[in-house]
Amino acid sequence: MDAFFKLIAAGPLFFVSAWLLMIFAGITHADLGIVPFGYLTAMVVTIGLWLVVAPAIGAASRAWRGRRHAAAGRRRRARVPRW
């Protein structure tokens, strides 16, 4: 059930990140040498970024979670002398 709520929370984040991309592209267009673009183009670019970045984040979190659980298991298996 937790994944469902995370998915719902990602919706508004998508629209906000597309809006921020549009704003920052408009601010820095002269420095970057690009033409300022609108909200729809920002949404397409955001979808592309999310499709590229999301699998990398998922893989990194799985690796981190596995490493963390392995470290916790090593700590649990440590022998404590009994008196």
C-alpha positions in Angstrom: 0.0 0.0 0.0 3.0 2.3 0.6 4.0 2.1 -3.1 0.5 3.3 -4.1 0.8 6.5 -2.0 4.3 7.1 -3.3 2.9 6.9 -6.8 0.2 9.4 -6.0 2.7 11.8 -4.5 4.8 11.6 -7.6 2.0 13.2 -9.7 2.1 16.7 -8.3 5.9 16.5 -8.2 6.0 15.9 -11.9 4.0 19.0 -12.7 6.1 21.1 -10.3 9.4 19.9 -11.7 8.2 20.6 -15.3 7.2 24.1 -14.2 10.6 24.7 -12.5 12.4 23.4 -15.6 10.4 25.9 -17.7 11.2 28.8 -15.3 14.9 28.0 -15.1 15.2 27.5 -18.8 13.7 30.9 -19.3 16.1 32.5 -16.8 19.2 30.9 -18.2 18.4 30.7 -21.9 20.9 33.4 -22.9 23.7 31.8 -20.9 22.9 28.3 -22.3 22.3 29.4 -25.8 18.8 27.9 -26.0 15.4 29.3 -27.0 13.0 29.6 -24.1 10.4 26.9 -24.2 6.9 26.5 -22.9 5.2 24.3 -20.4 4.4 21.5 -22.8 8.0 21.2 -23.9 9.1 21.3 -20.3 6.7 18.4 -19.6 8.1 16.3 -22.4 11.7 17.0 -21.3 10.7 16.1 -17.7 9.2 12.8 -18.8 12.4 12.1 -20.6 14.5 12.9 -17.6 12.3 10.8 -15.3 12.5 7.8 -17.7 16.3 8.1 -17.6 16.8 8.9 -14.0 14.2 6.7 -12.3 15.7 3.3 -13.1 19.1 4.6 -11.9 17.6 5.7 -8.6 15.7 2.5 -8.2 18.9 0.4 -8.9 20.9 2.5 -6.5 18.3 2.3 -3.7 18.1 -1.5 -4.1 21.9 -1.8 -3.9 21.9 0.5 -0.9 19.1 -1.4 0.8 20.8 -4.7 0.2 24.1 -3.4 1.6 22.3 -2.0 4.6 20.5 -5.3 5.3 23.7 -7.2 4.9 25.5 -5.0 7.3 22.7 -5.4 9.8 22.8 -9.1 9.4 26.5 -9.2 10.1 26.0 -7.2 13.3 23.2 -9.5 14.4 25.4 -12.6 13.8 28.2 -11.3 16.0 28.8 -13.6 18.9 28.5 -12.2 22.3 30.4 -14.1 25.1 28.0 -15.6 27.6 29.1 -15.4 31.3 
